């Protein structure tokens, strides 16, 4: 997917701003507080229905205004153009695509797939397994048409089983086991298949970055290796009744990222972690492209964070050889970054210079 024009109104310091981005690299430059990150936030809002900086709408609506507006002209792989717009108030949400109302965030995610790398993205490695499960689910959402429905059905069944556990109704809780086992087999199989391709792409990327160690992705389905989920649910029933929730299943899956056999977050410096995060994000984007799906728009906030000049240059060189549209914020334009299909936008006080 490509954004051909972007209009932003009343988002943080931006009163009104219109961009016509390049198809490849777009650098958003300016001093701190100028509104660079707000441009990325607007794109993310359009593709996700929410901000990556705050869960509530209030903080990103311009002072004195009741709502913000983001509208984009999109072009898909078949060069078909449509308009997608979202208006967010403090307590209301309205989105339209090609003249029709968009009712769900999942629809926005399909219309404008977005991936983002921020100075906090090392949390993908350092925080608990939930973020890494979301990473896998994002990829499968875009490459497996049925995956989202399967996952939602599993989560509904899980919610009902947990309610029965909290009511101390073992018989009712067990009545959901067959459904959860059936759906779990599909979820785990698809996650494992996705990981094989991601690992291959990731290893290729890390070689291009001259990374000294081999990366391994280790997946645990959410229950003990060598047993079935059906057996695990039975064995943990008393434990689950005591605690009021289901302790095994794909909602407890864990992706471990290993470097030389050790957890990456314990073995790598912060700069090396950042390179690894770039690798994970770009490997997933490459997989989506290989599956002949719409490539995500990549957002990179603060290119220089945790990266030295050599690694910044390597990242930019790598991005220049790919087909995704990229938006990069930086205080200053890095050296040797202009290409025939690239643009630079200077932002100050929420306005283009």
N, C-alpha and C positions, 0 to 999 in steps of 0.2 A: 504494500500500500504506500502511496505517496501523497503528501499534503502539497497541493499546488498553491493554495492561498490560506492564510490563517488570520482571522480577525478576533481580537481580544478586547473586551470592554469591562471596566470596573473590577479588575482583578488585582488586588494589592495596590501597588503604586501605579499600575497601568490604568489610565483613563480610557484611552483608545489607541490601539496599535494594529497595524496591518502589515503582514509579511507575505512575500512571495518567494518561498524557499527554493533552493536548488534540489535536484533529485538525489544527490549524494550527500556531501558534507556541508553542514551549515554551522558556522561559528557565531555564537552570541557573545559578544565581548562588551565589557564595561566594568566600572568600578564596583566595589562591594555596595550592595543596597540599591543598585541602579535598576533592577527589575529583570536581570538575566534569568534567574531561576524561575521567575513568574511565567516566563514564556514556556519553559518546560512543564511547569505546573498546569498551564492552560491545556497543553496537548494531552497530558496525562488525564486531566479532568474529562476531556472529550472522549478518551478511549476507555476510561474506567468509571466515570461517574463520580469520582471522589478525588481528593488531593492526596499526594504522597507525603505531605507535610503535616496535615491535620485531618482528624476524622470528621470534625464538624465543619460546616460551610462558613460560619461566621468569620473566622480569622482571615480567610483569603478574599472576602468581599471588601472592596475599596471603602474606606471610611466615608460615611454619609450616604452610601448607596444601599439599596435593598436587595440587590442581586447582581451577579456577574454573568457575562455572556461570552461564549466561545463558539465560533462558527468556522468550519473548514470546508474548502473544496477539495474533495478526495479523488484520486485516480487509481483504479485497480490495475491488475496485471494485463487486463484486456484493453486498457486505456479508456475505460468507461468512467465518466466523471459524475459525481453526485455531491450533494451538500449535506453535511452533518452539523447539527448545532445543539448546544446544551445551555440551558439557563438554570443557574443555581441560586436560590434564595437561602435565607437562614433556615427556613423550614419547608422549602418546596423545591421540586426538581421537575424540569421539563426538557425533553429531548426530542428532536425530530430528524428524520433521515429521508431525503428525497420526497419531502412533503408529508410523510407518515409519522405518527407518534411512535417513539421508542419506549417500551414499557419496562424493560429490564436491563440491569447492568450487563448481563451476559450478552445481550444484543449489541450494546456498545463495544464490548470486547471483541466481538466478531467483526464488526464494521471497521474498527480501527485498533488492531493489535499493537500494543505498546510495551516495550521493555525499557527499564531504567536502571542506570548505575549512578549512585550518589556517594558522597563521602561516608555514608553509613552502611554501604552495601557489604562491608566485611561481616555484618551481622548474619548474612547468609551462611557463613562458616561458624561464627562464634555462638549464635543463639541456638535455642533448642530445635528439635527436628521439624516443628511445624512450618517454618519458613522454607525448608528444603522440600517438604511435601507440596507446598504451594508452587514451588518452582517446577516440580514434575507435573503437577496438575495443570499449570499454565500451558506447558508444552502439549500435553495430551488434549487439552481443550481445543487447541488449534489444529492438531493433526488427526485426531480420531473423532469423527462426527458424533458418535454415540456415547463417548466417554462421559461427558457432562451429565447426561441423563442417568447413566449407570451410577455415577458417584452420588448424585442427588438422591437417587432411590436408596442407595446404601445408607446415607446419612439420615434419611427419614426413618428407615427401619431401626437404625442405631438409637435414634432419639426415643422411639417407642419402647425399645428394649430397656433403655436406661430408666424410663419412667416406670416400667414394671419392676425393675430392680429397686428403685427408691420406695415403691409400694410394698416391697418384700414379697412380691408375687413371683415365685420361681417358675411356676408352670407357664404363666403368661410370658415371662422373659424368654424361656426356652422356645416358645412358639415362633419366635422371630429368627431362631438360629439358622434354619434351612435357607431362608431368604438371604441372610447376611453372608452365609458361606457361598452361595451361588454367585452373588454379586462380587464378593471379594476375589473369587478366582479370576474374574475378568479384569478387575482393577489392578491386581498384582501382576498379572500376565502382561498387561499393557504398560505398566510402569517399568517392569524389567526389560521389555523390548525397547522402550524409549531410551533407557539408560545405556544400553549397549551402543547405540548410535552416538549418544552424547559423549560417552567415554572415548570413542574413536575420534570424534571431532575435536575433543578437548586435548587429547594427546598431540594431535597435529598442530593445534594452536600453540601449545606450550613449547613445542620444538621451535616454532617460528619466533617465539619470544626468548629463545635460548635459555629456557628454564632448565636447571641442572638435574632435577629429579623427576621420576615418573609418577604420574598421578593415577590413583585407582579409585573407582567409585564402588562402594560396598553397600549392598541393599539388604535390609532386613524387612520382611513383609509385615511384621507387627505381631508375630508369635514365634515360638521357638522352632528353630530349624529341625527338620526331621519329623515334625508332627503336623497333623492337619488342623485347620482352623476349627472344624467341628469338634475334634478332641480337645483342643485348647479351650473352647468355650465351656465345655462340660467340666474340665478340670479346674477352671477359674470361677465356676458359678458361685461357690460359697464366698470366695474373696470378693466377687463383684456385688453380691447381695449385701455384704457388710459395708461396702464403700458407696454403693448406689450408682455405679457406672461400669461400662464394659471395658475391661483392661486389655483385651487382645483384639486384633483386627487391623485392617489397612489404615484406620484412623490413627494407629500407633506405629505405622511404618517409619523406618529411619534410613536416611541416606547418609552414609559416612563417607567423607572425602579424605582420602589418605595420601600422604606423601612419604615415600620410602617406608611404608607400613605404619606410619604414625598419623594421628589426627592432624589435619592441615593447620587448624587454628593454634595448635600447640607447637608446631614445628617451624612455621614460616614467620618471617617478619611482616609488619603491617604492609609494606610495599609489595612483598611477594603475594600476600593475601589478595591485594587489590588486583594484581595481574591474574590470579586464579579466578577471581570473580568475573573479570572481563572474559576469561576463557569459558566459564560456565554459561554466561549470558549469550555470548556469540555462538557457542556450540549449539545451544538450543535454537537460536535464530536460524543457523545454517540448516539444522534438521527440518525446521518448518519449511524452508525454501526447497529443500530436497524432496519434500513430500508434495511439492507443487501447490502449496498454500500461499496465501498472502503474506509476504515478509513483514515482520513487525517493524514499526518505526522505533529507532533506538534513541534514547535520551541519555546524555552523559552530563551530569551536573558537576562542575569544577574538575575539569580534566587534570589539573595539576595536583589534586589531592592525593598524597601518598605515593606519587610517581615521580621518579627523577627524569631529567631531560631525555636520557637515552630511551627509557621505557615509554615516555610520551610519544617520542618519534616513532617507535616501533608500533604502537597502537594505531597512530594516525596512518602510517604506511599500510598497515593491515586493513584498516577501514576503507582506505582509498581503493583497494582491490576488490571490494565487495559491492553488492547491488542495493543494499538497504539504504533507506534515507536516515540520516543521522543528524541530530541537533546537539551541539556541544557548547557548554558555557565555559568561559575562561576570562580571567581578568585581562589578559593580553593575548593577542593572536600568536600561537606557537610558530616557530620558524618553519619554512618550507611546507606550508599546509595548503596553499592555494592550488586548486586544480581547475581544469576546464569546466567541470560540473560541480563547482563549489561556490559558496557565497559567505560573505562576512557581514554581520549586522552589528552595529555599535548602538548600545542602549544606554541612555542616561535619564534618570528620573522618570522611568517608565515610558520614554519616547525614543523613537529611532532618530539617530543623528544623520 
